[in-house]
Amino acid sequence: MEEVELGAATGSPATMNEVVVDSTSTGFTQRGYQYQPKQESGRWGTLVLAYKTLGVVFGGLVTSPLYVYPSMPLNSPTEEDYLGVYSIMFWTLTLIGVVKYSGIALKADDHGEGGTFALYSLLCRNINIGILSSKHVKSNASFSISALQGGTENKCRLGKFFESSIVSRRLLLFIAMLGTCMLIGDGILTPAISVLSAMDGIRAPFPAVKKSLVEALSAIVLVVLFLLQKFGTSRVSFLFSPIMGAWTLCTPLVGIYSIIRHYPSIFKAISPHYIVNYFWRNGKNGWLSLGGTILCITGSEAMFADLGHFNRTSIQLAFLFTIYPSLVLTYAGQTAYLIRNPNDHKDGFYKFIPGTIYWPIFVIATLAAIVASQSLISATFSVIKQSVVLDYFPRVKVVHTSSKKEGEVYSPEVNYILMILCVAVILIFGDGQDIGNAFGVVVSLVMLITTLLLTLVMIIIWRTPPLLVALYFFVFFTMEGVYVSAVLTKIPEGGWIPFAISFFLAFIMFGWFYGRQRKIDYELTHKIDMERLGLLLSTPGVQRVPGLCFFYTNIQDGLTPMLGHYVKNMKSLHKVTIFTTLRYLLVPKVATHERIVINKLGLKGIYGCVIQYGYADFLNLKGDDFVSEVTNSLREHIQNCRISLPSDPQEVHEEISAFEEAKLAGVVHIRGKTRFYIGDNCSWFDRMMLAFYEVLHSNCRSALPALGVPPTQRIEVGMLYEA
């Protein structure tokens, strides 16, 4: 069953609303409602939102000068080498940052959400490439995306190929999972390398300070940062944005000073011929140095992944008019200094800072590193939430921390796991070089996966002219492919860290996905129709007992096999039974009158109820309120049926009286607690994956506590599903 706190989106919702989400009978093929994009509150509101993005979205990008040059394996670099490196960084920032992410990726949102899974969801909602058969549910609403696109006959060849090939669909799912896991790994490594690089500046004026002390201080700073996450992105960004604003202003000013003093002609390096000369002279060493150069664009994926926390315009404004110019000038100043002091690149960012302003810059850098950590932490919350509601990750607690922005979420479990892993990375792999190598692997692979998925979106959904698609794919796949080839050589030198993290997370995602697939497939295969239910109820000895029962089911087209198991063993069914399905829709909000959909199922006292909710709904019904909401909808449905289909008023009165009496007699909520029976005929793969799924399922959150159902009204019916 889907597990969520329910409630109508009316009134004045609280600031923080908790929702435990699970989507089994829904998913990518929901096409019943038209998404309405987030409204911008005028120019001033957009500017305020753009200001807030400084404290959340761009921390990783603007603090990258702390560790880019120290991560490069440059041996006796010359003036021409530094000019080549700066040219590479300039065009990387311009093409990937400005063109790809700001210009293209931000337009490929899925209902206002960004990130790898948002791209996958966007593809799945426009072509039939969902893996689970349970995803293909029908909607009663009239709006249809596929209808607007002209139906299946107008689908492009590539879309039809994905629909017809299970191998290609599974490969696409694997790519989406890998991108998601890599981004989560980025959320672990960004805080570690940013804070550690900033805190390392304390050793310049105090050489006696040991490295272990710097690592301990970095760990303490990170613990405090993660403890602040529960207050929400808005509060954190409002606190952090002034810090990041100061950093964004200070570093380019220092850069301009350095350019004027050391190398005024630095911007001649914008010419691409310096890149060609750099690789021509350095060969393999130049290629290997890309493992450090790639870090100049680190955090760019957060621009896309954090889209749900803000909006497209605010992110574009902040990046194009503050972040991009700041980075261009900062790296130009660093390079100008290093041209005159070629052997200082290993000594870190602080060598570039004039002594008179060293301590103010150090303080701002340390605070900015904390903000850099925030950008990927927020992005991690977003992608975890997307994965959970799309049923590709075990249920975790997701708290909506804003009454205005539906994408602003926080997960306590994820937060503390990230905190433990970040601290562990610092304490175990305290060498910034090793963490930088790991960081490069994550950054390059996530960007490459985004390029692949964006290409599919351009071909299948946007119907972009083939020449433009080919140009986009050639430029970005070639550039990022070269970066990936360079960073993969760093696997033995710390690059294995993100692979280990990503493999573990991908195993969790695939194990959960596989178990859910097998369970839903079983339920669809063994579902109970109304004819069979009638036969079960007519069996001698089976009684209709007083009371109102909410019987939760995952499937809408039929009833869960748990029902047959229950009736056969309990020899009873309540006089009024409402088979309830919670349905997650890929829309921001569901209108109040569409929240609860009631149907008569053809047998006396038997009803179907679908409760629909969107990702931005503030769900606040509890226990008795939930029951009252459903029974009120049931009463309205019976009365409306009387108007549309003339019937005996006495029968309508008796029907309403029957469920009112049942409600007074007592309310009970029944849900299944199913497990797999793994027989001797199961393969070793099924044994391993289903056993792992059972471990995950046993330790994830349950539904009835989230619904506010009193413990005395809960009944869990156990049943074994044969694997």
C-alpha positions in Angstrom: 0.0 0.0 0.0 1.0 3.6 -0.4 1.9 5.1 2.9 1.1 8.7 3.6 -0.5 11.2 5.8 -3.7 12.1 4.0 -5.6 15.3 3.9 -7.3 17.9 1.8 -5.3 20.7 0.5 -7.5 23.3 2.2 -7.1 25.8 5.0 -3.8 27.1 6.2 -1.3 24.2 6.4 1.3 24.1 9.0 4.9 25.1 8.1 6.2 21.5 8.3 4.2 18.5 7.2 5.4 15.0 7.3 4.6 12.5 4.6 5.8 8.9 4.4 5.4 8.0 0.8 5.3 4.8 -1.2 4.0 4.3 -4.7 3.1 0.9 -5.9 0.0 1.2 -8.0 1.1 4.4 -9.6 4.2 5.9 -11.1 5.4 7.2 -14.4 2.3 6.6 -16.5 0.0 8.8 -14.5 -1.5 11.1 -17.0 -4.7 12.3 -15.4 -3.9 15.8 -14.4 -2.2 18.7 -16.1 0.8 20.2 -14.2 0.6 23.9 -13.4 4.1 25.3 -13.1 5.2 27.1 -10.0 4.1 30.7 -10.1 6.7 33.4 -9.7 5.7 36.2 -7.3 6.7 39.1 -9.5 10.2 40.4 -10.3 11.0 41.2 -6.7 10.0 37.7 -5.6 12.2 36.2 -8.3 15.2 38.3 -7.3 14.7 37.3 -3.6 14.5 33.7 -4.7 17.7 34.2 -6.9 19.4 35.6 -3.8 18.4 32.6 -1.8 19.9 30.2 -4.4 23.3 31.5 -3.4 23.0 29.8 -0.1 21.8 26.4 -1.4 22.4 25.7 -5.1 25.8 27.2 -6.0 27.9 26.5 -3.0 29.8 23.6 -4.7 30.5 25.7 -7.8 31.8 28.9 -6.2 34.0 27.1 -3.6 35.7 24.9 -6.2 38.7 27.3 -6.4 39.6 25.9 -3.0 40.7 22.6 -4.3 40.9 22.6 -8.2 44.6 23.5 -8.6 45.8 21.4 -5.6 44.1 18.4 -7.2 46.0 18.7 -10.5 49.1 16.6 -11.1 51.2 19.4 -12.7 54.9 18.8 -12.9 57.1 21.9 -13.4 54.3 23.9 -15.1 55.2 26.7 -17.5 53.3 29.9 -18.4 51.9 28.2 -21.5 50.7 25.3 -19.3 48.8 27.6 -17.0 47.2 29.4 -19.9 46.1 26.1 -21.4 44.6 25.0 -18.0 42.7 28.3 -17.6 41.4 28.0 -21.2 40.1 24.5 -20.4 38.4 25.7 -17.3 36.9 28.7 -19.0 35.3 26.7 -21.8 34.2 24.0 -19.4 32.3 26.5 -17.3 30.9 28.2 -20.4 29.8 25.1 -22.3 28.7 22.9 -19.4 27.6 25.5 -17.0 26.0 28.2 -19.3 24.9 26.2 -22.3 24.1 22.7 -21.0 22.7 23.3 -17.5 21.5 26.9 -17.5 20.3 26.9 -21.1 19.0 23.3 -21.7 18.8 21.1 -18.6 16.7 23.5 -16.6 14.0 23.3 -19.3 13.8 19.6 -19.0 12.1 19.6 -15.6 9.4 17.1 -14.6 6.6 18.9 -12.8 9.1 21.4 -11.5 11.6 18.8 -10.3 15.1 18.3 -11.6 17.8 15.7 -11.5 18.4 12.3 -13.1 15.2 10.6 -11.9 13.2 13.6 -13.1 14.5 13.1 -16.6 13.8 9.4 -16.4 10.3 10.1 -15.1 9.7 12.6 -17.9 10.6 10.0 -20.4 8.5 7.3 -18.8 5.4 9.6 -18.7 5.7 10.3 -22.4 6.5 6.9 -23.7 5.5 3.5 -22.3 8.8 2.4 -20.9 7.9 1.8 -17.3 9.2 -1.6 -16.1 6.4 -2.5 -13.6 3.1 -3.7 -15.0 1.5 -2.1 -12.0 2.5 1.3 -13.2 0.1 1.1 -16.1 -3.1 2.3 -14.4 -5.9 4.2 -16.0 -7.0 7.6 -15.1 -10.6 8.8 -15.1 -9.6 12.4 -15.9 -9.9 13.7 -19.4 -6.5 15.3 -19.8 -4.0 13.1 -21.5 -0.4 14.0 -22.5 -0.4 11.2 -25.1 -3.5 12.7 -26.6 -1.9 16.0 -27.0 1.0 14.4 -28.7 -1.2 12.7 -31.2 -1.1 9.2 -29.8 1.2 6.3 -30.4 1.2 6.7 -34.2 3.2 10.0 -33.9 5.9 8.6 -31.6 9.4 8.7 -33.0 11.2 5.6 -33.9 13.5 5.8 -30.9 10.5 5.9 -28.6 8.9 2.9 -30.2 12.2 1.0 -30.0 12.4 1.6 -26.2 8.8 0.5 -25.8 9.5 -2.7 -27.7 12.8 -3.6 -26.1 12.9 -4.8 -22.5 16.7 -4.8 -22.6 16.8 -1.1 -23.6 14.3 -0.2 -20.9 16.2 -2.0 -18.2 19.5 -0.4 -19.4 17.8 3.0 -19.2 16.6 2.3 -15.7 20.1 1.2 -14.7 21.5 4.5 -16.1 19.0 6.5 -14.2 19.7 4.6 -11.0 23.5 5.0 -11.5 23.1 8.8 -12.0 20.9 9.1 -8.9 23.4 7.1 -6.8 26.3 9.1 -8.1 24.6 12.3 -7.2 24.0 11.0 -3.6 27.7 10.1 -3.6 28.3 13.7 -4.6 26.3 14.8 -1.6 28.7 12.8 0.6 32.0 14.0 -1.0 31.1 17.7 -1.5 30.8 18.5 2.2 33.9 16.5 2.9 36.2 18.1 0.4 34.8 21.6 0.7 35.1 21.9 4.5 38.4 20.1 4.6 40.0 22.3 1.9 38.7 25.4 3.7 39.8 24.4 7.2 43.3 23.4 5.8 44.0 27.1 5.4 44.6 27.4 9.2 47.9 25.5 8.7 49.4 28.3 6.6 49.9 30.8 9.4 50.3 28.1 12.0 52.5 25.3 10.5 52.6 23.5 13.8 48.9 22.6 13.5 48.6 18.9 12.8 46.6 17.5 10.0 44.6 15.4 12.4 43.3 18.5 14.2 42.2 20.0 10.9 40.3 16.8 10.1 38.7 16.8 13.6 37.6 20.4 13.2 36.2 19.7 9.8 34.2 16.8 11.2 32.7 19.0 13.9 31.7 21.7 11.4 29.9 19.1 9.3 28.0 17.6 12.3 26.7 21.1 13.1 25.7 21.6 9.5 23.7 18.4 9.3 22.0 19.2 12.6 20.7 22.4 11.1 19.0 20.7 8.1 15.8 20.0 10.1 15.0 23.7 10.0 14.5 23.6 6.2 16.1 24.9 3.1 14.5 28.3 3.3 15.8 29.1 6.7 19.2 27.6 6.0 19.5 29.5 2.7 18.4 32.8 4.2 21.1 32.3 6.9 23.8 31.2 4.4 23.1 33.4 1.4 24.8 36.5 2.9 27.9 34.4 3.5 27.9 33.1 -0.1 27.2 36.6 -1.4 30.3 37.8 0.4 32.4 35.0 -1.0 31.0 35.5 -4.5 32.0 39.2 -4.3 35.3 38.9 -2.5 37.0 36.2 -4.6 36.6 37.9 -8.0 37.8 41.2 -6.4 41.0 39.4 -5.2 41.2 37.8 -8.7 41.1 41.2 -10.4 43.8 42.5 -8.0 45.9 39.4 -8.8 45.4 39.9 -12.6 46.4 43.5 -12.5 49.5 42.8 -10.3 50.7 39.6 -11.9 49.5 39.0 -15.4 47.1 41.5 -17.0 46.9 39.7 -20.3 45.5 36.5 -18.8 42.2 36.7 -20.8 44.1 35.9 -24.0 43.9 32.4 -22.7 40.2 32.3 -23.7 41.4 31.5 -27.2 40.9 27.7 -27.7 44.3 27.3 -29.4 45.8 27.4 -25.9 43.9 24.1 -25.2 45.3 22.5 -28.4 48.8 23.7 -27.5 48.5 22.4 -23.9 47.6 18.8 -25.0 50.2 18.9 -27.8 53.0 19.7 -25.4 51.9 17.6 -22.4 50.4 14.5 -24.1 49.4 11.9 -21.5 50.2 14.2 -18.6 47.9 16.9 -20.0 45.1 14.3 -20.3 45.6 13.1 -16.7 45.4 16.7 -15.4 41.8 16.8 -16.5 41.0 14.8 -13.4 41.7 18.0 -11.5 40.3 20.4 -14.0 36.9 18.8 -14.0 36.4 20.0 -10.4 36.0 23.5 -11.7 32.4 22.6 -12.7 31.6 20.5 -9.6 28.2 21.3 -8.2 26.7 22.2 -11.6 24.4 19.2 -11.3 23.0 20.8 -8.2 21.6 23.6 -10.4 19.4 20.9 -12.0 18.8 18.7 -9.0 17.8 21.6 -6.7 15.3 22.9 -9.2 12.4 21.8 -7.0 13.6 24.0 -4.2 13.5 27.1 -6.3 12.5 27.7 -10.0 14.2 28.0 -13.3 14.3 31.8 -13.6 15.9 32.4 -10.2 18.6 29.8 -10.8 19.4 31.2 -14.2 19.6 34.8 -13.0 21.9 33.9 -10.1 24.2 31.8 -12.2 24.5 34.0 -15.3 24.9 37.3 -13.4 26.8 36.4 -10.3 28.3 32.9 -10.2 29.6 32.6 -13.7 31.4 36.0 -13.8 32.7 35.3 -10.3 34.3 32.0 -11.2 35.8 33.3 -14.5 37.5 36.2 -12.6 38.6 34.0 -9.6 40.2 31.4 -11.8 41.8 34.1 -13.9 43.3 35.7 -10.8 44.5 32.3 -9.5 46.1 31.5 -12.8 47.7 34.9 -13.1 49.3 34.4 -9.6 50.5 30.9 -10.5 52.1 32.1 -13.8 54.4 34.3 -11.7 54.7 31.6 -8.9 54.5 28.3 -10.9 55.4 26.0 -8.0 52.7 27.2 -5.6 49.8 25.3 -7.1 50.1 22.4 -4.6 50.0 24.8 -1.6 46.3 25.4 -2.1 44.0 28.4 -2.6 45.3 30.5 0.3 48.7 31.2 -1.4 46.7 33.3 -3.8 45.3 35.6 -1.0 47.3 38.8 -0.1 48.5 38.6 3.5 46.7 41.8 4.6 43.2 40.2 4.0 44.2 36.6 4.7 42.1 36.1 7.9 38.9 37.7 6.6 39.1 35.5 3.5 39.8 32.5 5.6 36.7 33.0 7.7 34.5 33.6 4.7 36.0 30.6 2.9 35.3 28.4 5.8 31.7 29.6 6.0 31.3 29.3 2.2 32.5 25.7 2.3 29.7 25.0 4.7 27.3 26.6 2.2 28.8 24.4 -0.6 28.0 21.4 1.5 24.3 22.6 1.7 23.8 22.6 -2.1 24.4 18.9 -2.5 22.7 17.9 0.7 19.6 19.7 -0.5 19.9 18.0 -3.9 20.3 14.6 -2.2 17.1 15.1 -0.3 15.3 15.9 -3.6 16.5 12.9 -5.5 15.8 10.5 -2.5 12.3 11.9 -2.3 11.8 11.4 -6.0 13.1 7.9 -5.8 10.8 7.0 -2.9 7.6 8.4 -4.3 8.4 6.6 -7.6 8.9 3.4 -5.6 12.6 2.9 -6.4 13.8 3.4 -2.9 12.7 2.1 0.5 10.2 4.3 2.4 11.8 7.0 4.5 10.4 9.9 6.4 10.1 12.9 4.1 9.2 16.3 5.7 8.0 19.2 3.7 9.7 22.2 5.3 7.9 24.9 3.4 4.2 25.8 2.9 5.1 27.6 -0.3 7.6 25.4 -2.2 6.6 21.8 -2.7 10.1 20.7 -3.6 11.6 21.8 -0.3 12.0 18.6 1.6 14.1 17.1 4.4 14.6 13.4 5.4 15.9 12.7 8.9 17.2 9.2 8.2 19.0 10.3 5.0 20.4 13.4 6.8 22.0 11.4 9.6 23.3 8.7 7.2 25.0 11.4 5.1 26.5 12.9 8.2 28.0 9.6 9.3 29.4 8.9 5.8 30.8 12.5 5.4 32.6 12.3 8.8 33.9 8.9 7.9 35.3 10.0 4.6 37.2 12.9 6.3 38.6 10.8 9.2 39.5 7.7 7.0 40.5 9.4 3.8 41.7 12.7 5.2 44.0 13.4 2.2 42.4 16.1 0.1 44.1 14.6 -3.0 42.3 11.2 -2.5 38.9 12.9 -1.9 39.5 15.1 -5.0 40.2 12.0 -7.1 36.9 10.5 -5.9 35.1 13.7 -6.4 36.2 13.9 -10.1 34.8 10.5 -10.8 31.4 11.5 -9.4 31.2 14.8 -11.2 32.1 13.5 -14.6 29.9 10.5 -14.5 26.8 12.4 -13.3 27.3 15.0 -16.1 27.7 12.3 -18.7 24.5 10.5 -17.6 22.6 13.7 -17.7 23.8 14.3 -21.3 22.6 10.9 -22.4 19.1 11.3 -20.8 18.8 14.9 -22.1 19.6 13.7 -25.6 16.7 11.2 -25.3 14.4 14.0 -24.1 15.4 16.1 -27.0 14.7 13.4 -29.5 11.6 11.7 -28.0 9.7 14.6 -26.3 10.9 17.9 -27.6 11.3 16.6 -31.2 14.4 18.8 -31.6 15.8 19.0 -35.2 18.3 16.1 -35.7 21.1 18.5 -36.6 20.8 20.3 -33.3 20.6 17.0 -31.4 23.7 15.7 -33.1 25.6 19.0 -32.4 24.6 18.9 -28.7 25.4 15.2 -28.3 28.8 15.4 -30.1 30.0 18.5 -28.2 29.0 17.4 -24.7 29.4 13.6 -25.0 32.9 14.1 -26.4 33.9 16.7 -23.8 32.5 14.7 -20.8 33.7 11.4 -22.2 37.3 12.7 -22.3 36.9 13.9 -18.7 35.5 10.5 -17.6 38.4 8.6 -19.3 40.8 10.8 -17.4 39.2 10.4 -13.9 38.8 6.7 -14.3 42.6 6.4 -14.0 42.2 7.7 -10.5 40.2 4.8 -9.2 43.2 3.2 -7.3 44.0 6.7 -5.8 40.6 7.3 -4.0 38.4 7.1 -7.1 37.0 3.8 -5.8 35.2 5.6 -2.9 32.2 6.9 -5.0 32.0 3.5 -6.8 31.7 1.7 -3.5 29.0 4.1 -2.3 27.1 4.1 -5.6 27.3 0.3 -5.9 25.9 -0.1 -2.4 23.1 2.4 -3.0 22.3 0.9 -6.4 22.1 -2.5 -4.8 19.5 -1.1 -2.3 17.5 0.5 -5.1 17.6 -2.6 -7.3 16.8 -4.9 -4.4 13.8 -2.8 -3.5 12.7 -2.4 -7.1 13.0 -6.1 -7.8 11.0 -7.1 -4.6 8.3 -4.6 -5.4 8.1 -5.9 -8.9 7.7 -9.5 -7.9 5.1 -8.6 -5.2 2.9 -6.5 -7.4 3.2 -9.0 -10.3 1.9 -11.7 -7.8 -1.0 -9.5 -6.7 -2.0 -8.7 -10.3 -1.8 -12.4 -11.3 -3.8 -13.5 -8.2 -6.2 -10.6 -7.9 -9.8 -11.1 -6.9 -12.7 -9.9 -9.0 -16.1 -9.1 -7.7 -17.6 -12.4 -9.0 -15.1 -14.4 -6.9 -15.7 -12.1 -3.9 -19.4 -12.8 -4.2 -18.7 -16.5 -4.2 -16.5 -16.2 -1.1 -19.2 -14.2 0.8 -21.9 -16.8 -0.2 -19.8 -19.6 1.2 -21.6 -21.3 4.2 -20.2 -20.0 7.5 -19.0 -16.7 6.1 -20.8 -13.8 7.9 -21.1 -10.1 7.5 -20.2 -8.7 10.9 -21.1 -5.2 12.2 -18.6 -2.3 11.7 -16.8 -0.2 9.1 -13.6 -1.7 7.6 -11.0 0.1 5.5 -9.2 -2.7 3.6 -6.0 -1.3 1.9 -5.0 -2.6 -1.5 -2.2 -1.9 -3.9 -4.1 -2.5 -7.1 -7.1 -0.7 -8.5 -8.1 -3.1 -11.3 -9.3 -5.8 -9.0 -8.8 -6.6 -5.3 -5.7 -7.8 -3.4 -5.3 -11.6 -3.0 -5.0 -10.8 0.7 -8.8 -10.4 0.8 -9.4 -14.1 -0.2 -6.8 -15.2 2.5 -8.6 -13.0 5.1 -12.2 -14.2 4.3 -11.2 -17.9 4.1 -9.5 -17.8 7.5 -11.7 -15.3 9.4 -15.0 -16.5 7.9 -16.2 -12.9 7.9 -16.2 -9.5 6.3 -17.6 -6.3 7.8 -21.0 -5.1 6.7 -19.5 -2.0 5.2 -16.0 -2.5 3.6 -14.2 0.1 1.7 -11.3 -1.1 -0.4 -8.8 1.8 -0.2 -6.0 2.6 -2.6 -3.7 5.5 -2.0 -2.6 6.9 -5.3 0.4 9.2 -5.8 0.1 11.5 -8.8 3.0 13.3 -10.5 1.3 16.6 -10.1 1.8 19.4 -7.5 -1.6 19.4 -6.0 -4.9 17.5 -6.4 -8.0 19.6 -6.2 -10.2 19.0 -3.1 -13.1 17.6 -5.1 -10.8 15.1 -6.8 -9.0 14.0 -3.7 -11.3 11.1 -2.8 -12.9 9.0 -5.6 -15.6 6.6 -4.4 -17.2 3.8 -6.4 -19.8 1.1 -5.7 -18.4 -2.3 -6.5 -21.6 -4.1 -7.2 -22.1 -6.0 -3.9 -24.1 -4.7 -0.9 -21.9 -2.7 1.5 -18.8 -3.0 -0.7 -17.1 0.2 -2.0 -13.9 1.2 -3.7 -12.0 4.3 -2.6 -9.0 5.9 -4.4 -7.3 8.7 -2.4 -5.2 10.8 -4.7 -2.5 13.2 -3.7 0.3 15.2 -5.3 3.8 15.8 -4.2 3.0 19.4 -3.0 -0.1 18.5 -1.0 0.0 19.3 2.6 -1.4 16.1 4.1 -2.7 16.6 7.6 -5.7 14.3 8.2 -5.5 12.2 11.2 -7.5 9.1 12.3 -11.1 10.1 12.8 -10.7 13.1 10.4 -9.7 10.6 7.7 -12.7 8.4 8.4 -15.1 11.4 8.3 -13.6 12.7 5.1 -14.1 9.3 3.4 -17.6 8.7 4.8 -18.7 12.2 3.8 -17.5 11.5 0.2 -19.3 8.2 0.3 -22.6 9.9 1.3 -22.2 12.4 -1.5 -21.5 9.7 -4.0 -24.7 7.7 -3.0 -26.8 10.9 -3.3 -25.3 11.8 -6.6 -25.9 8.3 -7.9 -29.6 8.8 -7.0 -29.7 12.0 -9.1 -27.9 10.6 -12.1 -29.5 7.1 -11.9 -33.1 7.3 -10.6 -33.5 4.8 -7.7 -35.8 4.2 -4.9 -35.3 6.9 -2.2 -36.0 4.3 0.5 -33.0 2.2 -0.8 -30.7 5.3 -0.8 -31.8 6.1 2.8 -31.2 2.5 3.9 -27.8 2.5 2.3 -26.7 5.7 4.0 -28.1 4.5 7.3 -26.2 1.2 6.9 -22.8 2.8 6.7 -23.6 5.3 9.5 -24.5 2.4 11.7 -21.4 0.5 10.7 -19.3 3.6 11.6 -20.9 3.8 15.0 -20.3 0.0 15.5 -16.6 0.5 15.2 -13.9 1.3 12.6 -11.1 -1.0 11.7 -8.2 -0.6 9.3 -6.8 -3.8 7.7 -3.6 -3.9 5.7 -1.5 -6.8 4.5 1.9 -7.8 5.9 3.1 -10.0 3.2 6.3 -12.0 2.9 7.8 -14.1 0.2 7.8 -17.9 0.5 11.1 -18.9 -1.1 10.7 -22.5 -2.2 13.2 -25.1 -3.4 12.4 -24.2 -7.0 13.6 -20.6 -6.6 16.9 -19.7 -8.3 19.8 -18.5 -6.3 19.3 -15.0 -7.7 15.7 -14.9 -6.4 16.8 -16.3 -3.1 19.4 -13.5 -2.6 17.4 -10.6 -3.9 14.1 -11.4 -2.2 15.8 -12.1 1.1 17.5 -8.7 0.8 14.1 -7.1 -0.1 12.6 -8.6 3.0 15.3 -7.1 5.1 14.7 -3.7 3.6 10.9 -4.0 3.9 11.1 -5.1 7.5 13.1 -2.0 8.4 11.3 0.7 6.4 8.4 2.8 7.6 4.9 1.5 8.0 1.7 3.2 6.8 -0.9 3.1 9.5 1.0 5.2 12.1 1.4 7.9 9.4 -2.3 7.8 8.8 -2.9 8.5 12.5 -4.8 5.3 13.0 -5.1 4.4 16.7 -3.3 1.1 17.5 -6.5 -0.4 18.7 -8.1 0.0 15.2 -5.2 -1.6 13.3 -5.2 -5.2 12.0 -2.3 -6.6 10.0 -3.0 -9.8 8.1 0.0 -11.9 7.3 0.3 -13.9 4.1 3.1 -15.6 2.2 3.5 -14.9 -1.5 5.0 -17.8 -3.4 8.1 -16.5 -5.2 
